[in-house]
Amino acid sequence: MNVTWLNAAQAMERVDVLMALAGELKEAPQWSHAQWVVLVESMREAGGASLRRDVVVAEENETLVGFLVVATVAGEAEIESIGVRSEFQRRGIGEELLRALVGFCEARGVGRIQLEVRESNERAIGFYLARGFAAEGRRAGYYQSRNDGGPTEDAVLFSRAV
């Protein structure tokens, strides 16, 4: 398995593949094609307090099996999305993506990683707790129904030092 940080051109070439993988994962944000394009366009060196986004992918036999999208600003990183193709889950790919993010943050002087998780996503919550993240709060009603008429859900906020 290869874990690779994409530059903006590489990410733009893979927008449809990234979007398709996210679409397979019920817990991943279901961003539109236009939202993915905006995300890729923000993949640039940013100075000062400007927002920067980056994408790291995991590939096996030239097939995309996982990705992580991170936004960094003012010395902090936020995982905006992370996903692993269902048939590749529980093989350490999420761990490798997170390890790549920690190295990325260390190299850039980013001191903290943050994220939010749907409160019903017990598997993800366990994953982050086992990797040094701590729950630090909630956002009431943050997640909307998944178009199934269900209720909104709270987001559990997590963070950890790099």
N, C-alpha and C positions, 0 to 999 in steps of 0.2 A: 504494500500500500504506500502511496506517495501522498504527502501533505504539502501543499504548495500555496503560497500567497500569490494572488493574481494582481496584475497591474490592470489599469482601467480598460485597455484594449482587450486583454484576455477576458476580463469579466463581461465586457460588452458582447464578445463573441459567444459567451456562454449564458447570456440572460435567459434564453428560452429553456435551456437545460436546468438551470438553477430554479427557475419558476416552476418547471414541471416537477422537480423533486420536492420542492416546498408544497406543491399541490397534493402530493401523495401523502403528506404528513399532517394529520388532523391537528396537531399542536402547533405547527409552524404558522407564522403570519401568512395570510393569503393575499400577498401584495399583487397588484395589477402589473401588467407589462410596463405601463408608464411609470409606476412607482419603482420598479426595478431599474429602469433607465435613469431616473433621477438619482437613485442610490449610486449607480455606477458613475454617473457624472460627478458625484461628490468625492470620488476616489482620487484625491490629489494631495500633494503636500500642502498642509495648512499652517499658517503662521499664527502666533499668538493664541487667542482664544477661539479661533475658527474651528468649526466642525470638520472632521475628516472621517471618511468611512473606508473600511478595508474588508476584503473577502478572502478567506482561506478555504481551500477545498481539499477533500480527501478523494483520491481516485484509486481504483483497483482495476488492473488490466484496461486502462484508459476509459473506464466507466466512472462517472461521478457517483460516489456513494455517500458523501457527506459534505456539509458546508457550515461555515460560521460567518456571520456578518457582525462587524463591530464598528461602533462610532466612538471616536476619541475627541475629547475637547478638554482643555485646561487641566491636563494631568490626570484625567479620569477616562475609563473605558466603559462602554455599555454594550453588552451583548444584545444585539437587536433581533437576531435569529440564529438558531443552530438546529441542524437536523441531520439525521442519518437514515438512509434508505432502510425500510423496515427489515428486509432480509439480511442486513448487515449490522443490525443493532446487537448489543451485548458482545461485541468483538473488540472493544477498546477504541473504536474510531472517535467517539465523542471525547474520550480522554486525550487522544492525540490532538484533536482540534483545540481543546482547552490548553494543552501543553504548548502548542504553537502560539496561542494567544498570550500566555504568560511570558514566553520568550520575546514576543513582539513588544509587549508592554515594558519589560525590563530594558530592552534596547532603546526605547524611546522615553524613558523616565516617567512612565505612567505608573502611578502609585496605587490605584484602586480599580477593581473591576466590579461592575454592578450589572444587575439584570432583574427582570421580573418574570414570575412563573404563575400560570393559571393555578389557583388554589387546589383544583381537583387533579392536577398532574403530579401525583404522588411519586411516580418513577423519577421525574425530573428533579423534584424536591430532594429525594434521596441522593441522586447523583451529585447535586451541588453541595449538600451538607457533607457528603463523604469526601469532598475535595476542598474543604476549608471555607466554604461560604457560610455566612450566618444570615438568618432571617432578621431583617431590620425594620420591618413595617409592612403595611398593606395599602393598597389603593382600592377603595370600595368601588365595585361595579366597573372595574377597568376593562374587563373582557366582555365583549358582546356575545350574544348567543351565536352558535355556529349555524345559523339559518335553519335551525330545527325547532324554533319556537321555545327553546329553553331559556332559563333565566340568565341574566348577566352573572359574572363571577368576579370575585376579588382577585387582584394580583398580589402575590407575596413578593416583597422586595428583598433581594439578597445582595450581599457584597462581600468582598474579601480584599485584603491587602495583597499586593503583588510580591 
